[in-house]
Amino acid sequence: MADEEHLKILKEGVKVWNAWRRDNIYEIPDLYGADLRGLDLTYVHFMRTNHGEADLSGAVLRKAFMVGAYLHGANLEEAVLEGADMR
């Protein structure tokens, strides 16, 4: 189950999320099972974020920074991953 506080921050927008990530670099965000379908997450900083079983179908993850993100079971169907760093 996703951390409600983390979901709330993300839903405030990518700029707010990325600022929170800069201030909380050692925290591992938990978005496990989150419904993120169709969201525009261009330039989002998802390093080491738990996306297990999350629904990212149709999400725009263009230029997203997802190094070390946990994506086991995540639905990325029709997600836009152009330029995303998913090492």
Biopython code that builds the backbone (N, CA, C, O; Angstrom):
import numpy as np
from Bio.PDB.StructureBuilder import StructureBuilder

atoms = [
    (1, "MET", "N", (0.842, -1.178, 0.000)),
    (1, "MET", "CA", (0.000, 0.000, 0.000)),
    (1, "MET", "C", (0.892, 1.247, 0.000)),
    (1, "MET", "O", (1.819, 1.360, 0.802)),
    (2, "ALA", "N", (0.604, 2.158, -0.891)),
    (2, "ALA", "CA", (1.388, 3.392, -1.013)),
    (2, "ALA", "C", (1.269, 4.239, 0.251)),
    (2, "ALA", "O", (0.238, 4.236, 0.925)),
    (3, "ASP", "N", (2.335, 4.956, 0.555)),
    (3, "ASP", "CA", (2.336, 5.890, 1.674)),
    (3, "ASP", "C", (1.460, 7.087, 1.281)),
    (3, "ASP", "O", (1.735, 7.753, 0.283)),
    (4, "GLU", "N", (0.425, 7.355, 2.047)),
    (4, "GLU", "CA", (-0.532, 8.424, 1.717)),
    (4, "GLU", "C", (0.139, 9.795, 1.648)),
    (4, "GLU", "O", (-0.227, 10.622, 0.813)),
    (5, "GLU", "N", (1.104, 10.036, 2.506)),
    (5, "GLU", "CA", (1.807, 11.322, 2.483)),
    (5, "GLU", "C", (2.603, 11.484, 1.189)),
    (5, "GLU", "O", (2.637, 12.569, 0.608)),
    (6, "HIS", "N", (3.244, 10.401, 0.739)),
    (6, "HIS", "CA", (4.000, 10.458, -0.505)),
    (6, "HIS", "C", (3.069, 10.695, -1.696)),
    (6, "HIS", "O", (3.396, 11.470, -2.594)),
    (7, "LEU", "N", (1.925, 10.039, -1.703)),
    (7, "LEU", "CA", (0.943, 10.256, -2.782)),
    (7, "LEU", "C", (0.450, 11.705, -2.784)),
    (7, "LEU", "O", (0.311, 12.320, -3.841)),
    (8, "LYS", "N", (0.196, 12.227, -1.619)),
    (8, "LYS", "CA", (-0.292, 13.608, -1.506)),
    (8, "LYS", "C", (0.726, 14.581, -2.091)),
    (8, "LYS", "O", (0.358, 15.499, -2.824)),
    (9, "ILE", "N", (1.990, 14.385, -1.773)),
    (9, "ILE", "CA", (3.049, 15.257, -2.290)),
    (9, "ILE", "C", (3.121, 15.155, -3.810)),
    (9, "ILE", "O", (3.211, 16.174, -4.496)),
    (10, "LEU", "N", (3.083, 13.932, -4.341)),
    (10, "LEU", "CA", (3.161, 13.739, -5.786)),
    (10, "LEU", "C", (1.984, 14.398, -6.502)),
    (10, "LEU", "O", (2.155, 14.983, -7.571)),
    (11, "LYS", "N", (0.813, 14.305, -5.925)),
    (11, "LYS", "CA", (-0.377, 14.874, -6.565)),
    (11, "LYS", "C", (-0.369, 16.398, -6.561)),
    (11, "LYS", "O", (-1.179, 17.021, -7.248)),
    (12, "GLU", "N", (0.544, 17.010, -5.789)),
    (12, "GLU", "CA", (0.702, 18.459, -5.818)),
    (12, "GLU", "C", (1.490, 18.908, -7.042)),
    (12, "GLU", "O", (1.545, 20.099, -7.348)),
    (13, "GLY", "N", (2.096, 17.957, -7.739)),
    (13, "GLY", "CA", (2.810, 18.268, -8.975)),
    (13, "GLY", "C", (4.277, 17.881, -8.922)),
    (13, "GLY", "O", (4.852, 17.669, -7.855)),
    (14, "VAL", "N", (4.861, 17.796, -10.105)),
    (14, "VAL", "CA", (6.253, 17.366, -10.234)),
    (14, "VAL", "C", (7.205, 18.338, -9.545)),
    (14, "VAL", "O", (8.157, 17.900, -8.900)),
    (15, "LYS", "N", (6.973, 19.646, -9.664)),
    (15, "LYS", "CA", (7.867, 20.618, -9.025)),
    (15, "LYS", "C", (7.880, 20.449, -7.506)),
    (15, "LYS", "O", (8.938, 20.494, -6.879)),
    (16, "VAL", "N", (6.721, 20.258, -6.933)),
    (16, "VAL", "CA", (6.619, 20.063, -5.484)),
    (16, "VAL", "C", (7.288, 18.752, -5.091)),
    (16, "VAL", "O", (8.042, 18.703, -4.120)),
    (17, "TRP", "N", (7.009, 17.685, -5.850)),
    (17, "TRP", "CA", (7.622, 16.376, -5.581)),
    (17, "TRP", "C", (9.144, 16.469, -5.636)),
    (17, "TRP", "O", (9.830, 16.019, -4.719)),
    (18, "ASN", "N", (9.671, 17.052, -6.712)),
    (18, "ASN", "CA", (11.120, 17.128, -6.876)),
    (18, "ASN", "C", (11.768, 17.966, -5.777)),
    (18, "ASN", "O", (12.866, 17.640, -5.326)),
    (19, "ALA", "N", (11.112, 19.036, -5.339)),
    (19, "ALA", "CA", (11.639, 19.844, -4.228)),
    (19, "ALA", "C", (11.657, 19.017, -2.947)),
    (19, "ALA", "O", (12.622, 19.067, -2.184)),
    (20, "TRP", "N", (10.592, 18.258, -2.712)),
    (20, "TRP", "CA", (10.532, 17.394, -1.531)),
    (20, "TRP", "C", (11.642, 16.354, -1.583)),
    (20, "TRP", "O", (12.281, 16.064, -0.571)),
    (21, "ARG", "N", (11.871, 15.784, -2.791)),
    (21, "ARG", "CA", (12.941, 14.782, -2.938)),
    (21, "ARG", "C", (14.303, 15.391, -2.629)),
    (21, "ARG", "O", (15.128, 14.752, -1.976)),
    (22, "ARG", "N", (14.551, 16.616, -3.086)),
    (22, "ARG", "CA", (15.838, 17.271, -2.803)),
    (22, "ARG", "C", (16.034, 17.452, -1.301)),
    (22, "ARG", "O", (17.151, 17.340, -0.796)),
    (23, "ASP", "N", (14.945, 17.732, -0.594)),
    (23, "ASP", "CA", (15.026, 17.942, 0.852)),
    (23, "ASP", "C", (15.020, 16.639, 1.648)),
    (23, "ASP", "O", (15.319, 16.645, 2.842)),
    (24, "ASN", "N", (14.686, 15.535, 1.008)),
    (24, "ASN", "CA", (14.562, 14.235, 1.684)),
    (24, "ASN", "C", (15.289, 13.158, 0.885)),
    (24, "ASN", "O", (14.715, 12.114, 0.575)),
    (25, "ILE", "N", (16.546, 13.415, 0.555)),
    (25, "ILE", "CA", (17.272, 12.536, -0.360)),
    (25, "ILE", "C", (17.488, 11.128, 0.185)),
    (25, "ILE", "O", (17.710, 10.199, -0.591)),
    (26, "TYR", "N", (17.428, 10.956, 1.486)),
    (26, "TYR", "CA", (17.667, 9.632, 2.053)),
    (26, "TYR", "C", (16.394, 8.827, 2.275)),
    (26, "TYR", "O", (16.455, 7.650, 2.631)),
    (27, "GLU", "N", (15.260, 9.448, 2.070)),
    (27, "GLU", "CA", (13.985, 8.743, 2.212)),
    (27, "GLU", "C", (13.702, 7.939, 0.948)),
    (27, "GLU", "O", (13.974, 8.398, -0.161)),
    (28, "ILE", "N", (13.157, 6.743, 1.121)),
    (28, "ILE", "CA", (12.761, 5.911, -0.021)),
    (28, "ILE", "C", (11.246, 6.032, -0.171)),
    (28, "ILE", "O", (10.494, 5.450, 0.611)),
    (29, "PRO", "N", (10.797, 6.788, -1.176)),
    (29, "PRO", "CA", (9.366, 6.981, -1.361)),
    (29, "PRO", "C", (8.650, 5.665, -1.650)),
    (29, "PRO", "O", (9.159, 4.813, -2.377)),
    (30, "ASP", "N", (7.478, 5.517, -1.076)),
    (30, "ASP", "CA", (6.694, 4.302, -1.249)),
    (30, "ASP", "C", (5.412, 4.613, -2.013)),
    (30, "ASP", "O", (4.463, 5.171, -1.461)),
    (31, "LEU", "N", (5.400, 4.240, -3.298)),
    (31, "LEU", "CA", (4.220, 4.399, -4.140)),
    (31, "LEU", "C", (3.714, 3.024, -4.573)),
    (31, "LEU", "O", (3.135, 2.878, -5.649)),
    (32, "TYR", "N", (3.935, 2.021, -3.729)),
    (32, "TYR", "CA", (3.528, 0.651, -4.025)),
    (32, "TYR", "C", (2.019, 0.588, -4.285)),
    (32, "TYR", "O", (1.212, 0.999, -3.451)),
    (33, "GLY", "N", (1.664, 0.069, -5.452)),
    (33, "GLY", "CA", (0.265, -0.124, -5.799)),
    (33, "GLY", "C", (-0.494, 1.150, -6.129)),
    (33, "GLY", "O", (-1.716, 1.116, -6.275)),
    (34, "ALA", "N", (0.201, 2.268, -6.251)),
    (34, "ALA", "CA", (-0.466, 3.553, -6.506)),
    (34, "ALA", "C", (-1.076, 3.598, -7.906)),
    (34, "ALA", "O", (-0.548, 3.002, -8.845)),
    (35, "ASP", "N", (-2.180, 4.303, -8.028)),
    (35, "ASP", "CA", (-2.831, 4.522, -9.317)),
    (35, "ASP", "C", (-2.321, 5.847, -9.875)),
    (35, "ASP", "O", (-2.773, 6.918, -9.473)),
    (36, "LEU", "N", (-1.380, 5.759, -10.800)),
    (36, "LEU", "CA", (-0.772, 6.934, -11.401)),
    (36, "LEU", "C", (-1.067, 6.982, -12.896)),
    (36, "LEU", "O", (-0.329, 7.595, -13.668)),
    (37, "ARG", "N", (-2.146, 6.334, -13.287)),
    (37, "ARG", "CA", (-2.516, 6.250, -14.708)),
    (37, "ARG", "C", (-2.662, 7.625, -15.341)),
    (37, "ARG", "O", (-3.334, 8.511, -14.814)),
    (38, "GLY", "N", (-2.005, 7.774, -16.495)),
    (38, "GLY", "CA", (-2.192, 8.960, -17.310)),
    (38, "GLY", "C", (-1.608, 10.256, -16.781)),
    (38, "GLY", "O", (-1.801, 11.302, -17.400)),
    (39, "LEU", "N", (-0.904, 10.226, -15.666)),
    (39, "LEU", "CA", (-0.342, 11.472, -15.116)),
    (39, "LEU", "C", (0.833, 11.962, -15.958)),
    (39, "LEU", "O", (1.589, 11.159, -16.505)),
    (40, "ASP", "N", (0.981, 13.268, -16.058)),
    (40, "ASP", "CA", (2.150, 13.852, -16.714)),
    (40, "ASP", "C", (3.222, 14.022, -15.651)),
    (40, "ASP", "O", (3.151, 14.925, -14.817)),
    (41, "LEU", "N", (4.208, 13.151, -15.693)),
    (41, "LEU", "CA", (5.290, 13.131, -14.718)),
    (41, "LEU", "C", (6.624, 13.462, -15.381)),
    (41, "LEU", "O", (7.674, 12.964, -14.973)),
    (42, "THR", "N", (6.569, 14.298, -16.396)),
    (42, "THR", "CA", (7.763, 14.716, -17.109)),
    (42, "THR", "C", (8.754, 15.339, -16.126)),
    (42, "THR", "O", (8.393, 16.192, -15.316)),
    (43, "TYR", "N", (10.006, 14.898, -16.213)),
    (43, "TYR", "CA", (11.120, 15.360, -15.373)),
    (43, "TYR", "C", (10.994, 14.980, -13.899)),
    (43, "TYR", "O", (11.682, 15.562, -13.061)),
    (44, "VAL", "N", (10.137, 14.025, -13.564)),
    (44, "VAL", "CA", (9.989, 13.625, -12.162)),
    (44, "VAL", "C", (11.239, 12.904, -11.667)),
    (44, "VAL", "O", (11.902, 12.194, -12.423)),
    (45, "HIS", "N", (11.546, 13.093, -10.408)),
    (45, "HIS", "CA", (12.699, 12.448, -9.771)),
    (45, "HIS", "C", (12.175, 11.264, -8.941)),
    (45, "HIS", "O", (11.698, 11.431, -7.819)),
    (46, "PHE", "N", (12.281, 10.058, -9.535)),
    (46, "PHE", "CA", (11.800, 8.845, -8.876)),
    (46, "PHE", "C", (12.950, 7.915, -8.480)),
    (46, "PHE", "O", (12.752, 6.703, -8.394)),
    (47, "MET", "N", (14.137, 8.454, -8.241)),
    (47, "MET", "CA", (15.269, 7.608, -7.847)),
    (47, "MET", "C", (14.923, 6.823, -6.587)),
    (47, "MET", "O", (14.444, 7.385, -5.602)),
    (48, "ARG", "N", (15.176, 5.508, -6.634)),
    (48, "ARG", "CA", (14.954, 4.588, -5.514)),
    (48, "ARG", "C", (13.517, 4.606, -4.984)),
    (48, "ARG", "O", (13.293, 4.323, -3.807)),
    (49, "THR", "N", (12.559, 4.929, -5.823)),
    (49, "THR", "CA", (11.155, 4.950, -5.410)),
    (49, "THR", "C", (10.542, 3.570, -5.614)),
    (49, "THR", "O", (10.818, 2.907, -6.614)),
    (50, "ASN", "N", (9.711, 3.138, -4.668)),
    (50, "ASN", "CA", (9.028, 1.849, -4.764)),
    (50, "ASN", "C", (7.743, 2.021, -5.578)),
    (50, "ASN", "O", (6.786, 2.651, -5.127)),
    (51, "HIS", "N", (7.741, 1.446, -6.790)),
    (51, "HIS", "CA", (6.571, 1.465, -7.672)),
    (51, "HIS", "C", (6.011, 0.057, -7.861)),
    (51, "HIS", "O", (5.263, -0.181, -8.809)),
    (52, "GLY", "N", (6.355, -0.871, -6.987)),
    (52, "GLY", "CA", (5.866, -2.235, -7.130)),
    (52, "GLY", "C", (4.350, -2.265, -7.272)),
    (52, "GLY", "O", (3.634, -1.641, -6.488)),
    (53, "GLU", "N", (3.866, -2.991, -8.272)),
    (53, "GLU", "CA", (2.425, -3.154, -8.528)),
    (53, "GLU", "C", (1.695, -1.842, -8.822)),
    (53, "GLU", "O", (0.464, -1.830, -8.857)),
    (54, "ALA", "N", (2.415, -0.745, -9.033)),
    (54, "ALA", "CA", (1.772, 0.540, -9.335)),
    (54, "ALA", "C", (1.243, 0.538, -10.771)),
    (54, "ALA", "O", (1.772, -0.162, -11.634)),
    (55, "ASP", "N", (0.212, 1.315, -11.013)),
    (55, "ASP", "CA", (-0.346, 1.450, -12.358)),
    (55, "ASP", "C", (0.126, 2.769, -12.953)),
    (55, "ASP", "O", (-0.382, 3.840, -12.622)),
    (56, "LEU", "N", (1.105, 2.665, -13.834)),
    (56, "LEU", "CA", (1.659, 3.818, -14.528)),
    (56, "LEU", "C", (1.241, 3.813, -15.997)),
    (56, "LEU", "O", (1.859, 4.487, -16.821)),
    (57, "SER", "N", (0.208, 3.065, -16.322)),
    (57, "SER", "CA", (-0.213, 2.966, -17.717)),
    (57, "SER", "C", (-0.613, 4.335, -18.252)),
    (57, "SER", "O", (-1.368, 5.075, -17.621)),
    (58, "GLY", "N", (-0.091, 4.646, -19.421)),
    (58, "GLY", "CA", (-0.404, 5.916, -20.054)),
    (58, "GLY", "C", (0.251, 7.127, -19.419)),
    (58, "GLY", "O", (0.043, 8.250, -19.878)),
    (59, "ALA", "N", (1.039, 6.924, -18.374)),
    (59, "ALA", "CA", (1.715, 8.053, -17.717)),
    (59, "ALA", "C", (2.816, 8.584, -18.630)),
    (59, "ALA", "O", (3.431, 7.829, -19.383)),
    (60, "VAL", "N", (3.052, 9.871, -18.556)),
    (60, "VAL", "CA", (4.131, 10.495, -19.321)),
    (60, "VAL", "C", (5.332, 10.635, -18.381)),
    (60, "VAL", "O", (5.346, 11.472, -17.479)),
    (61, "LEU", "N", (6.328, 9.796, -18.620)),
    (61, "LEU", "CA", (7.533, 9.774, -17.796)),
    (61, "LEU", "C", (8.731, 10.255, -18.612)),
    (61, "LEU", "O", (9.854, 9.786, -18.427)),
    (62, "ARG", "N", (8.472, 11.188, -19.508)),
    (62, "ARG", "CA", (9.511, 11.735, -20.371)),
    (62, "ARG", "C", (10.577, 12.411, -19.506)),
    (62, "ARG", "O", (10.273, 13.230, -18.639)),
    (63, "LYS", "N", (11.839, 12.044, -19.768)),
    (63, "LYS", "CA", (12.991, 12.606, -19.041)),
    (63, "LYS", "C", (12.936, 12.338, -17.536)),
    (63, "LYS", "O", (13.588, 13.039, -16.762)),
    (64, "ALA", "N", (12.174, 11.342, -17.117)),
    (64, "ALA", "CA", (12.094, 10.993, -15.694)),
    (64, "ALA", "C", (13.417, 10.389, -15.222)),
    (64, "ALA", "O", (14.081, 9.679, -15.977)),
    (65, "PHE", "N", (13.795, 10.667, -13.992)),
    (65, "PHE", "CA", (15.001, 10.105, -13.392)),
    (65, "PHE", "C", (14.550, 8.971, -12.471)),
    (65, "PHE", "O", (14.059, 9.203, -11.367)),
    (66, "MET", "N", (14.730, 7.730, -12.960)),
    (66, "MET", "CA", (14.198, 6.561, -12.249)),
    (66, "MET", "C", (15.293, 5.561, -11.886)),
    (66, "MET", "O", (15.027, 4.363, -11.781)),
    (67, "VAL", "N", (16.507, 6.039, -11.695)),
    (67, "VAL", "CA", (17.622, 5.163, -11.363)),
    (67, "VAL", "C", (17.320, 4.444, -10.054)),
    (67, "VAL", "O", (17.012, 5.079, -9.045)),
    (68, "GLY", "N", (17.409, 3.130, -10.076)),
    (68, "GLY", "CA", (17.194, 2.326, -8.881)),
    (68, "GLY", "C", (15.745, 2.184, -8.457)),
    (68, "GLY", "O", (15.476, 1.647, -7.382)),
    (69, "ALA", "N", (14.796, 2.652, -9.271)),
    (69, "ALA", "CA", (13.377, 2.516, -8.914)),
    (69, "ALA", "C", (12.971, 1.048, -8.940)),
    (69, "ALA", "O", (13.407, 0.291, -9.808)),
    (70, "TYR", "N", (12.141, 0.654, -7.991)),
    (70, "TYR", "CA", (11.616, -0.712, -7.912)),
    (70, "TYR", "C", (10.317, -0.743, -8.706)),
    (70, "TYR", "O", (9.352, -0.065, -8.352)),
    (71, "LEU", "N", (10.291, -1.539, -9.792)),
    (71, "LEU", "CA", (9.149, -1.557, -10.701)),
    (71, "LEU", "C", (8.521, -2.939, -10.851)),
    (71, "LEU", "O", (7.736, -3.153, -11.774)),
    (72, "HIS", "N", (8.846, -3.881, -9.970)),
    (72, "HIS", "CA", (8.319, -5.232, -10.096)),
    (72, "HIS", "C", (6.789, -5.215, -10.090)),
    (72, "HIS", "O", (6.166, -4.732, -9.145)),
    (73, "GLY", "N", (6.201, -5.744, -11.146)),
    (73, "GLY", "CA", (4.748, -5.833, -11.240)),
    (73, "GLY", "C", (4.064, -4.538, -11.639)),
    (73, "GLY", "O", (2.837, -4.496, -11.726)),
    (74, "ALA", "N", (4.830, -3.475, -11.884)),
    (74, "ALA", "CA", (4.235, -2.195, -12.278)),
    (74, "ALA", "C", (3.703, -2.290, -13.708)),
    (74, "ALA", "O", (4.297, -2.954, -14.557)),
    (75, "ASN", "N", (2.592, -1.628, -13.963)),
    (75, "ASN", "CA", (1.995, -1.589, -15.296)),
    (75, "ASN", "C", (2.489, -0.329, -15.997)),
    (75, "ASN", "O", (2.129, 0.787, -15.624)),
    (76, "LEU", "N", (3.325, -0.527, -17.025)),
    (76, "LEU", "CA", (3.863, 0.584, -17.805)),
    (76, "LEU", "C", (3.284, 0.596, -19.216)),
    (76, "LEU", "O", (3.841, 1.224, -20.117)),
    (77, "GLU", "N", (2.172, -0.096, -19.404)),
    (77, "GLU", "CA", (1.552, -0.179, -20.722)),
    (77, "GLU", "C", (1.236, 1.230, -21.237)),
    (77, "GLU", "O", (0.585, 2.025, -20.560)),
    (78, "GLU", "N", (1.709, 1.512, -22.441)),
    (78, "GLU", "CA", (1.500, 2.786, -23.128)),
    (78, "GLU", "C", (2.068, 3.991, -22.387)),
    (78, "GLU", "O", (1.704, 5.129, -22.683)),
    (79, "ALA", "N", (2.956, 3.750, -21.429)),
    (79, "ALA", "CA", (3.639, 4.868, -20.759)),
    (79, "ALA", "C", (4.663, 5.456, -21.726)),
    (79, "ALA", "O", (5.263, 4.733, -22.522)),
    (80, "VAL", "N", (4.857, 6.754, -21.653)),
    (80, "VAL", "CA", (5.842, 7.437, -22.491)),
    (80, "VAL", "C", (7.127, 7.521, -21.681)),
    (80, "VAL", "O", (7.189, 8.214, -20.666)),
    (81, "LEU", "N", (8.152, 6.809, -22.139)),
    (81, "LEU", "CA", (9.417, 6.724, -21.402)),
    (81, "LEU", "C", (10.563, 7.379, -22.170)),
    (81, "LEU", "O", (11.728, 7.096, -21.891)),
    (82, "GLU", "N", (10.257, 8.232, -23.113)),
    (82, "GLU", "CA", (11.254, 8.882, -23.945)),
    (82, "GLU", "C", (12.257, 9.653, -23.078)),
    (82, "GLU", "O", (11.881, 10.563, -22.340)),
    (83, "GLY", "N", (13.512, 9.283, -23.176)),
    (83, "GLY", "CA", (14.565, 9.965, -22.447)),
    (83, "GLY", "C", (14.631, 9.664, -20.962)),
    (83, "GLY", "O", (15.426, 10.270, -20.243)),
    (84, "ALA", "N", (13.808, 8.736, -20.490)),
    (84, "ALA", "CA", (13.829, 8.379, -19.064)),
    (84, "ALA", "C", (15.115, 7.620, -18.735)),
    (84, "ALA", "O", (15.557, 6.776, -19.515)),
    (85, "ASP", "N", (15.706, 7.916, -17.596)),
    (85, "ASP", "CA", (16.894, 7.228, -17.123)),
    (85, "ASP", "C", (16.439, 6.153, -16.142)),
    (85, "ASP", "O", (16.066, 6.450, -15.007)),
    (86, "MET", "N", (16.475, 4.893, -16.597)),
    (86, "MET", "CA", (15.940, 3.778, -15.796)),
    (86, "MET", "C", (17.024, 2.768, -15.448)),
    (86, "MET", "O", (16.751, 1.573, -15.333)),
    (87, "ARG", "N", (18.247, 3.246, -15.281)),
    (87, "ARG", "CA", (19.325, 2.317, -14.936)),
    (87, "ARG", "C", (19.025, 1.593, -13.657)),
    (87, "ARG", "O", (19.824, 0.769, -13.211)),
]
sb = StructureBuilder()
sb.init_structure("model")
sb.init_model(0)
sb.init_chain("A")
sb.init_seg("    ")
for serial, (resi, resn, name, xyz) in enumerate(atoms, 1):
    if name == "N":
        sb.init_residue(resn, " ", resi, " ")
    sb.init_atom(name, np.array(xyz, "f"), 0.0, 1.0, " ", f" {name:<3s}", serial, name[0])
structure = sb.get_structure()
